[in-house]
Amino acid sequence: MKPANIFIPLALVLWLGGSLQTAVAQTPAPTGPAASQAGPPAAERGLAEWLMRLHEAPRKRAYSGTLVVSSDAGALSSARIWHVCDGDQQMERVETLTGPPRTTFRRNDEVITFLPESRTARSENRESLGPFPNFLKTGEYALPEFYGVRLIGSERVAGFDADVVQFVPRDKLRFGYRIWSEKKTGLVIKLQTLDTAGHVLEQAAFSELQLDAPVKMDQLARMMGRTGGYKLEKPDMVKTTPAAEGWSMRNPVPGFRPTSCFRRPAPAGDAGGEPSVQWVFSDGLATVSLFVEAFDRRRHLHDGVMAMGATQMLTRQIADKGHGAWWLTAVGEVPVQTLQAFAQSLERRR
């Protein structure tokens, strides 16, 4: 079993339109001067005001640009992005410029990825890709308890003046974020993920950007619907609960709350494979996915840890007396010690 494919350029787009959306749902709406479009001066904004500003920016204008993503390991990728909004409707097109050709469209919660080399189109719901449900509206997240905010200064990116702000974690269980927000609109034009020592693990930045670009929603919608000649794949995932699947957490990892749980089918071509369970957690900004399946000594050879930029992955066998053995793959943009805390707390109930 492999964890969900991680496409970093789209991840930034979804983080801006998804994670921040759920994070903002928990922060109190500013009133008075803070409720204006410009909001308070950068130096006076608190966490709630920054989250609101970063969230609202892509909902108010169209833009297009080239996004370049790099990691501390030297990996480099780039993509072309087109974004348009119309009221509550948002659409994006993301086309890779490096690696195998791939074009991904997002229309609100619906995501479809075209893979021209295999003539395959994969359709998914955004809820299965990260911390995007409306769970935060229940008020169980307290972002200020786990993140502080600090204004760094101003810099110029892709020809635009930007405020530089940093979300600083208050513990060692999550990474920090340094964000470049275009001064006039608030649009995020550069984003760095920082490890617990403050070193840059991953960076995504626009090398070229056009605000108020002539992007048409109906045109993107037509392109998204052109699946003729492609084999349309839609993961046969079933929404479930950890209790129904026999899993629980002995101790919650501070700040992280469960957002969704799915039963996933065995990988295509794996005749003897068994379904797996994906349990997703979020602290409002960072996400962790736990993939659990029956242990198979032919495929599950070694416990281990692997890093891919800001994304960390931990694999481990879980012994279960009386109920066989299980294989855990924990993935998230969090420190390894956070994944270890999840692994140590996960237990089989039946």
ABEGO torsion letter per residue (X at the ends): XBBBBBBAAAAAAAAAAAAAAAAAAABBBBBEAAABAAEBBAAABBAAAAAAAAAAAAAABBBBEBBBBBBAAGBBBBBBBBBBBBEABBBBBBBBABEBBBBBBBBEABBBBBBAAAGBBBBBBAAAAEBABAAAAAGABBAAAABBBBBAEBBBBGGBBBBBBBBBBABAABBBBBBBBBAAAGBBABBBBBBAAGBBABBBBBABBBBGBBBBAAAAAAAAABABGBBBBBBBBBBBBAAAAGBBBABBBBGBBBABBBBBBBBBGBAABBBBBBBBBBAGABBBBBBBBBBBAAABABBEBBBBEABBBBBBBBBBBGAEBBBBBBBBBBBAAAAAAAAAABBBAX
